[in-house]
Amino acid sequence: MTYVLAFMMCLSSPDGECRWMSFDLPDLRACSAMKRLVIAEARDEGFKVHAVCAPIAQQTSFNEEN
């Protein structure tokens, strides 16, 4: 199952510029590892960060018959 890592980083200053980003990752383990990395890097650069891993629904295909 594919997962998405979505996160928001905001500068700690009062005007607090924010950025939203996301990545598709192949599984929960990869998503969790990337989440830890993103949080550590963002905090090192002075950002407040909120991040979440969530499963991406599988697409199903179907044929419509008239």
MARFIMI-739406 format. One record per atom (N, C-alpha, C, CB): residue number from 0; y, z, x. Coordinates in steps of 0.02 Angstrom, whole numbers, plus 50000, padded with zeros to 5 digits. Each point is the difference from the previous one (the first is absolute). Glycine has a CB too. Layout:
+-----+-------+-------+-------+
: seq :    py :    pz :    px :
+-----+-------+-------+-------+
: NUM :     Y :     Z :     X :
...
+-----+-------+-------+-------+
***
This chain:
+-----+-------+-------+-------+
: seq :    py :    pz :    px :
+-----+-------+-------+-------+
:   0 : 49941 : 50000 : 50042 :
:   0 : 50059 : 50000 : 49958 :
:   0 : 50062 : 50000 : 50044 :
:   0 : 49938 : 50061 : 49908 :
:   1 : 50111 : 49900 : 50074 :
:   1 : 50063 : 49996 : 50037 :
:   1 : 50048 : 50055 : 49977 :
:   1 : 49984 : 49875 : 50015 :
:   2 : 50054 : 50152 : 50032 :
:   2 : 50049 : 50051 : 49984 :
:   2 : 50069 : 49977 : 50021 :
:   2 : 49914 : 50090 : 50014 :
:   3 : 50137 : 49937 : 49953 :
:   3 : 50069 : 49987 : 50020 :
:   3 : 50030 : 50066 : 50024 :
:   3 : 50011 : 49904 : 49916 :
:   4 : 50025 : 50092 : 50140 :
:   4 : 50039 : 50056 : 50024 :
:   4 : 50072 : 49984 : 49982 :
:   4 : 49919 : 50027 : 50097 :
:   5 : 50110 : 50013 : 49860 :
:   5 : 50070 : 49992 : 49980 :
:   5 : 50038 : 50060 : 50025 :
:   5 : 49970 : 49931 : 49897 :
:   6 : 50089 : 50057 : 50132 :
:   6 : 50039 : 50057 : 50024 :
:   6 : 50075 : 49985 : 49997 :
:   6 : 49905 : 50032 : 50075 :
:   7 : 50132 : 50023 : 49922 :
:   7 : 50073 : 49998 : 50000 :
:   7 : 50024 : 50044 : 50057 :
:   7 : 50005 : 49980 : 49874 :
:   8 : 50040 : 49992 : 50166 :
:   8 : 50030 : 50037 : 50055 :
:   8 : 50075 : 50005 : 49987 :
:   8 : 49910 : 49962 : 50083 :
:   9 : 50119 : 50097 : 49925 :
:   9 : 50072 : 50009 : 49990 :
:   9 : 50028 : 50036 : 50061 :
:   9 : 49987 : 50005 : 49874 :
:  10 : 50072 : 49974 : 50148 :
:  10 : 50034 : 50035 : 50054 :
:  10 : 50018 : 50070 : 49976 :
:  10 : 50046 : 49892 : 50047 :
:  11 : 49953 : 50156 : 49998 :
:  11 : 50014 : 50069 : 49983 :
:  11 : 50074 : 50014 : 49988 :
:  11 : 49901 : 50031 : 50066 :
:  12 : 50142 : 49921 : 49948 :
:  12 : 50072 : 50010 : 49991 :
:  12 : 50018 : 49999 : 49925 :
:  12 : 50022 : 49947 : 50112 :
:  13 : 50038 : 50080 : 49871 :
:  13 : 50020 : 50003 : 49930 :
:  13 : 50001 : 49932 : 49964 :
:  13 : 50068 : 50099 : 50031 :
:  14 : 49951 : 49847 : 50004 :
:  14 : 50001 : 49935 : 49967 :
:  14 : 49930 : 49971 : 49994 :
:  14 : 50116 : 49980 : 50045 :
:  15 : 49836 : 50046 : 49991 :
:  15 : 49928 : 49988 : 49995 :
:  15 : 49976 : 49930 : 49983 :
:  15 : 49999 : 50113 : 49969 :
:  16 : 50013 : 49838 : 50074 :
:  16 : 49972 : 49934 : 49990 :
:  16 : 49924 : 50005 : 49992 :
:  16 : 50095 : 49947 : 50067 :
:  17 : 49877 : 50018 : 49883 :
:  17 : 49928 : 50003 : 49988 :
:  17 : 49969 : 49930 : 50006 :
:  17 : 50016 : 50099 : 49925 :
:  18 : 49921 : 49899 : 50094 :
:  18 : 49962 : 49938 : 50004 :
:  18 : 49932 : 50010 : 49967 :
:  18 : 50060 : 49967 : 50107 :
:  19 : 49920 : 49984 : 49854 :
:  19 : 49933 : 49999 : 49970 :
:  19 : 49958 : 49949 : 50038 :
:  19 : 50044 : 50034 : 49885 :
:  20 : 49894 : 49982 : 50127 :
:  20 : 49954 : 49953 : 50033 :
:  20 : 49930 : 50011 : 49974 :
:  20 : 50073 : 49996 : 50104 :
:  21 : 49885 : 49954 : 49904 :
:  21 : 49930 : 50008 : 49981 :
:  21 : 49956 : 49954 : 50043 :
:  21 : 50033 : 50031 : 49882 :
:  22 : 49905 : 49989 : 50125 :
:  22 : 49949 : 49962 : 50037 :
:  22 : 49935 : 50000 : 49961 :
:  22 : 50054 : 50029 : 50110 :
:  23 : 49911 : 49916 : 49888 :
:  23 : 49933 : 49997 : 49973 :
:  23 : 49952 : 50015 : 50057 :
:  23 : 50032 : 49916 : 49909 :
:  24 : 49920 : 50129 : 50078 :
:  24 : 49951 : 50019 : 50051 :
:  24 : 49930 : 49996 : 49971 :
:  24 : 50085 : 50076 : 50056 :
:  25 : 49865 : 49912 : 49987 :
:  25 : 49933 : 49984 : 49976 :
:  25 : 49961 : 50057 : 49968 :
:  25 : 49999 : 49918 : 50088 :
:  26 : 50019 : 50145 : 49928 :
:  26 : 49962 : 50056 : 49971 :
:  26 : 50042 : 50064 : 50005 :
:  26 : 49889 : 49944 : 50030 :
:  27 : 50085 : 50109 : 49939 :
:  27 : 50037 : 50064 : 49998 :
:  27 : 50008 : 50029 : 50070 :
:  27 : 49956 : 50020 : 49885 :
:  28 : 49994 : 49974 : 50157 :
:  28 : 50005 : 50028 : 50068 :
:  28 : 50057 : 49967 : 50039 :
:  28 : 49876 : 50023 : 49999 :
:  29 : 50129 : 49911 : 49997 :
:  29 : 50054 : 49964 : 50034 :
:  29 : 50068 : 50019 : 49970 :
:  29 : 49922 : 49905 : 50025 :
:  30 : 50080 : 50102 : 49910 :
:  30 : 50063 : 50018 : 49967 :
:  30 : 50022 : 50070 : 50021 :
:  30 : 49970 : 49927 : 49902 :
:  31 : 49984 : 50120 : 50100 :
:  31 : 50017 : 50069 : 50020 :
:  31 : 50024 : 50003 : 50072 :
:  31 : 49915 : 50043 : 49919 :
:  32 : 50053 : 49919 : 50125 :
:  32 : 50020 : 49999 : 50070 :
:  32 : 50070 : 49970 : 50008 :
:  32 : 49880 : 49989 : 50034 :
:  33 : 50133 : 49956 : 49930 :
:  33 : 50067 : 49969 : 50004 :
:  33 : 50052 : 50046 : 49970 :
:  33 : 49947 : 49886 : 49993 :
:  34 : 50036 : 50150 : 49954 :
:  34 : 50046 : 50047 : 49969 :
:  34 : 50022 : 50054 : 50050 :
:  34 : 49946 : 49979 : 49888 :
:  35 : 50006 : 50049 : 50148 :
:  35 : 50016 : 50051 : 50051 :
:  35 : 50046 : 49971 : 50053 :
:  35 : 49890 : 50057 : 49979 :
:  36 : 50096 : 49882 : 50044 :
:  36 : 50040 : 49968 : 50051 :
:  36 : 50071 : 49987 : 49975 :
:  36 : 49896 : 49947 : 50046 :
:  37 : 50111 : 50027 : 49893 :
:  37 : 50066 : 49986 : 49971 :
:  37 : 50041 : 50064 : 49994 :
:  37 : 49952 : 49902 : 49937 :
:  38 : 50017 : 50150 : 50039 :
:  38 : 50036 : 50064 : 49991 :
:  38 : 50023 : 50027 : 50068 :
:  38 : 49932 : 50025 : 49897 :
:  39 : 50024 : 49974 : 50153 :
:  39 : 50019 : 50026 : 50066 :
:  39 : 50057 : 49959 : 50031 :
:  39 : 49882 : 50040 : 50016 :
:  40 : 50112 : 49893 : 49981 :
:  40 : 50052 : 49957 : 50029 :
:  40 : 50067 : 50010 : 49964 :
:  40 : 49912 : 49917 : 50032 :
:  41 : 50087 : 50085 : 49902 :
:  41 : 50061 : 50008 : 49961 :
:  41 : 50035 : 50066 : 50015 :
:  41 : 49950 : 49928 : 49909 :
:  42 : 50011 : 50125 : 50094 :
:  42 : 50029 : 50066 : 50015 :
:  42 : 50028 : 50003 : 50070 :
:  42 : 49919 : 50052 : 49921 :
:  43 : 50048 : 49916 : 50127 :
:  43 : 50025 : 49997 : 50069 :
:  43 : 50068 : 49965 : 50003 :
:  43 : 49882 : 49999 : 50042 :
:  44 : 50129 : 49954 : 49912 :
:  44 : 50063 : 49962 : 50000 :
:  44 : 50052 : 50030 : 49952 :
:  44 : 49935 : 49898 : 50029 :
:  45 : 50052 : 50163 : 49945 :
:  45 : 50049 : 50035 : 49960 :
:  45 : 50000 : 49983 : 49925 :
:  45 : 50067 : 50004 : 50101 :
:  46 : 49879 : 49966 : 49875 :
:  46 : 49995 : 49983 : 49929 :
:  46 : 49961 : 50053 : 49962 :
:  46 : 50007 : 49879 : 50028 :
:  47 : 50011 : 50130 : 49909 :
:  47 : 49957 : 50035 : 49954 :
:  47 : 49954 : 49946 : 49971 :
:  47 : 50087 : 50093 : 49971 :
:  48 : 49849 : 49923 : 50020 :
:  48 : 49954 : 49947 : 49977 :
:  48 : 49952 : 50027 : 49947 :
:  48 : 50008 : 49945 : 50113 :
:  49 : 49979 : 50014 : 49838 :
:  49 : 49951 : 50014 : 49948 :
:  49 : 49952 : 49940 : 50000 :
:  49 : 50081 : 50072 : 49929 :
:  50 : 49854 : 49942 : 50073 :
:  50 : 49952 : 49945 : 50004 :
:  50 : 49939 : 50015 : 49956 :
:  50 : 50039 : 49973 : 50117 :
:  51 : 49930 : 49974 : 49857 :
:  51 : 49941 : 50009 : 49958 :
:  51 : 49953 : 49940 : 50011 :
:  51 : 50067 : 50066 : 49914 :
:  52 : 49868 : 49948 : 50085 :
:  52 : 49949 : 49948 : 50000 :
:  52 : 49972 : 49995 : 49929 :
:  52 : 49970 : 50021 : 50123 :
:  53 : 50023 : 49918 : 49853 :
:  53 : 49973 : 49990 : 49933 :
:  53 : 49955 : 49938 : 49999 :
:  53 : 50102 : 50055 : 49949 :
:  54 : 49844 : 49948 : 50012 :
:  54 : 49956 : 49941 : 49995 :
:  54 : 50034 : 49943 : 49964 :
:  54 : 49900 : 50076 : 50001 :
:  55 : 50085 : 49864 : 50020 :
:  55 : 50025 : 49940 : 49966 :
:  55 : 49944 : 49977 : 49954 :
:  55 : 50077 : 49967 : 50098 :
:  56 : 49939 : 50022 : 49839 :
:  56 : 49950 : 49978 : 49952 :
:  56 : 49971 : 49933 : 50021 :
:  56 : 50060 : 50062 : 49908 :
:  57 : 49876 : 49932 : 50083 :
:  57 : 49966 : 49937 : 50016 :
:  57 : 50018 : 49947 : 49948 :
:  57 : 49906 : 50063 : 50055 :
:  58 : 50108 : 49878 : 49968 :
:  58 : 50015 : 49946 : 49953 :
:  58 : 49934 : 49971 : 49975 :
:  58 : 50110 : 49973 : 50060 :
:  59 : 49889 : 50013 : 49877 :
:  59 : 49941 : 49966 : 49972 :
:  59 : 50021 : 49932 : 49975 :
:  59 : 49947 : 50110 : 49968 :
:  60 : 50010 : 49844 : 50038 :
:  60 : 50015 : 49933 : 49975 :
:  60 : 49957 : 49987 : 49939 :
:  60 : 50033 : 49959 : 50116 :
:  61 : 49992 : 50001 : 49840 :
:  61 : 49961 : 49982 : 49941 :
:  61 : 50020 : 49930 : 49978 :
:  61 : 49992 : 50121 : 49965 :
:  62 : 49964 : 49849 : 49999 :
:  62 : 50013 : 49932 : 49973 :
:  62 : 50010 : 50006 : 49925 :
:  62 : 49931 : 49946 : 50092 :
:  63 : 50123 : 50025 : 49885 :
:  63 : 50012 : 49998 : 49928 :
:  63 : 49967 : 49937 : 49973 :
:  63 : 50108 : 50064 : 50012 :
:  64 : 49855 : 49946 : 49935 :
:  64 : 49970 : 49942 : 49967 :
:  64 : 50036 : 49989 : 49935 :
:  64 : 49887 : 50021 : 50053 :
:  65 : 50129 : 49916 : 49934 :
:  65 : 50036 : 49984 : 49937 :
:  65 : 49952 : 49993 : 49943 :
:  65 : 50089 : 49943 : 50065 :
+-----+-------+-------+-------+
***
